[in-house]
Amino acid sequence: MTAPDASTDRIEKSIVVRAPRGRVWRALSDAAEFGAWFGVDFDPASFAPGATVRGRITHPGYEHITMEIVIERMVEGRLLSYRWHPYAVDPAADYSKEPTTLVTFELHDAPEGTLVTVVESGFDRIPLHRRAEAFRMNVQGWAGQMRNIEAHVAGRH
């Protein structure tokens, strides 16, 4: 896995998953599969550009949180991007007026399988009072999520 970018505005992580790109794409583009490795029980929905998808986080300690993402782009077998409010974990807070960050997954063929790269950008626009914590928590979170997608695709999740 790559180290986080030196920027305070973006996080970038990569991992090679030992599976064909089509299999990794399914794990990203199918809402149920994405939820299985990401740790969110999405309401019955499908990922499509423009769709708002919501679900209850299943990660221990965060079950009271509803995750909401808005799908921006999908390029079959290559790219999935969405917007969300990063580290929006305080149920008393109204994040709706805050800017969102952009999360982009890109897939590329690699000799050992599929290179998965995730970039989350836009942290410099997050309100100052929560920017550093959101960035720090998502640096840790994306490192874990890269391992999760790898395990999910390999059937170890």
ROFIGU-181173 format. One record per residue (C-alpha): x, y, z; residue number from 1. Coordinates in steps of 0.5 Angstrom, whole numbers. Last residue first. Layout:
{pt {X Y Z} NUM},
...
REM end
This chain:
{pt {-28 -23 9} 157},
{pt {-23 -28 6} 156},
{pt {-27 -29 0} 155},
{pt {-21 -27 -4} 154},
{pt {-25 -21 -7} 153},
{pt {-27 -19 0} 152},
{pt {-20 -20 3} 151},
{pt {-17 -15 -2} 150},
{pt {-23 -10 -1} 149},
{pt {-22 -10 7} 148},
{pt {-15 -9 6} 147},
{pt {-16 -3 2} 146},
{pt {-21 -1 7} 145},
{pt {-16 -1 13} 144},
{pt {-11 4 9} 143},
{pt {-17 8 7} 142},
{pt {-20 8 15} 141},
{pt {-13 10 17} 140},
{pt {-12 16 13} 139},
{pt {-20 17 14} 138},
{pt {-19 18 21} 137},
{pt {-13 23 20} 136},
{pt {-17 27 15} 135},
{pt {-23 28 19} 134},
{pt {-19 29 25} 133},
{pt {-16 35 22} 132},
{pt {-22 38 18} 131},
{pt {-26 38 24} 130},
{pt {-26 45 27} 129},
{pt {-23 48 20} 128},
{pt {-29 47 16} 127},
{pt {-28 42 10} 126},
{pt {-25 46 4} 125},
{pt {-18 43 5} 124},
{pt {-21 36 5} 123},
{pt {-23 36 -2} 122},
{pt {-20 30 -4} 121},
{pt {-20 22 -3} 120},
{pt {-16 18 -8} 119},
{pt {-17 11 -8} 118},
{pt {-13 6 -12} 117},
{pt {-14 -1 -14} 116},
{pt {-9 -5 -18} 115},
{pt {-12 -11 -21} 114},
{pt {-8 -18 -22} 113},
{pt {-1 -20 -21} 112},
{pt {2 -17 -27} 111},
{pt {-3 -11 -26} 110},
{pt {-9 -8 -30} 109},
{pt {-12 -2 -27} 108},
{pt {-18 0 -23} 107},
{pt {-19 7 -20} 106},
{pt {-23 9 -14} 105},
{pt {-25 16 -13} 104},
{pt {-28 19 -7} 103},
{pt {-29 27 -7} 102},
{pt {-30 31 -1} 101},
{pt {-36 34 1} 100},
{pt {-38 42 3} 99},
{pt {-41 43 9} 98},
{pt {-49 45 9} 97},
{pt {-51 38 10} 96},
{pt {-47 36 16} 95},
{pt {-52 37 21} 94},
{pt {-49 35 28} 93},
{pt {-52 31 33} 92},
{pt {-51 24 30} 91},
{pt {-43 26 31} 90},
{pt {-40 21 26} 89},
{pt {-39 25 19} 88},
{pt {-32 22 18} 87},
{pt {-32 25 11} 86},
{pt {-39 28 8} 85},
{pt {-40 24 2} 84},
{pt {-38 25 -6} 83},
{pt {-38 19 -10} 82},
{pt {-33 16 -16} 81},
{pt {-33 9 -19} 80},
{pt {-28 8 -25} 79},
{pt {-25 3 -29} 78},
{pt {-29 -4 -30} 77},
{pt {-35 0 -33} 76},
{pt {-34 8 -32} 75},
{pt {-38 10 -26} 74},
{pt {-39 17 -24} 73},
{pt {-42 22 -19} 72},
{pt {-45 17 -14} 71},
{pt {-48 21 -8} 70},
{pt {-46 18 -1} 69},
{pt {-50 17 5} 68},
{pt {-48 13 11} 67},
{pt {-52 13 17} 66},
{pt {-49 12 24} 65},
{pt {-52 9 30} 64},
{pt {-48 2 28} 63},
{pt {-41 6 29} 62},
{pt {-38 3 35} 61},
{pt {-37 -4 31} 60},
{pt {-37 -3 24} 59},
{pt {-44 -4 21} 58},
{pt {-45 3 18} 57},
{pt {-53 4 17} 56},
{pt {-54 5 9} 55},
{pt {-56 11 4} 54},
{pt {-55 12 -3} 53},
{pt {-56 18 -7} 52},
{pt {-56 16 -14} 51},
{pt {-53 21 -19} 50},
{pt {-49 16 -23} 49},
{pt {-51 9 -22} 48},
{pt {-50 5 -16} 47},
{pt {-56 1 -14} 46},
{pt {-61 1 -8} 45},
{pt {-64 -3 -3} 44},
{pt {-62 0 3} 43},
{pt {-54 0 4} 42},
{pt {-52 -4 10} 41},
{pt {-45 -1 11} 40},
{pt {-38 -4 13} 39},
{pt {-34 -3 7} 38},
{pt {-33 -10 5} 37},
{pt {-40 -12 5} 36},
{pt {-43 -5 3} 35},
{pt {-39 -5 -3} 34},
{pt {-42 -12 -5} 33},
{pt {-49 -10 -4} 32},
{pt {-48 -3 -7} 31},
{pt {-45 -7 -14} 30},
{pt {-40 -2 -17} 29},
{pt {-34 -4 -12} 28},
{pt {-34 -11 -11} 27},
{pt {-36 -12 -18} 26},
{pt {-30 -8 -21} 25},
{pt {-26 -12 -17} 24},
{pt {-29 -19 -20} 23},
{pt {-28 -15 -27} 22},
{pt {-21 -13 -26} 21},
{pt {-19 -20 -25} 20},
{pt {-16 -22 -18} 19},
{pt {-10 -22 -14} 18},
{pt {-12 -15 -11} 17},
{pt {-6 -10 -12} 16},
{pt {-6 -4 -7} 15},
{pt {-7 3 -7} 14},
{pt {-8 9 -2} 13},
{pt {-9 17 -4} 12},
{pt {-11 22 1} 11},
{pt {-12 29 -1} 10},
{pt {-12 36 2} 9},
{pt {-7 36 7} 8},
{pt {-2 34 2} 7},
{pt {4 30 3} 6},
{pt {0 24 0} 5},
{pt {-1 18 4} 4},
{pt {3 12 4} 3},
{pt {2 7 -1} 2},
{pt {0 0 0} 1},
REM end
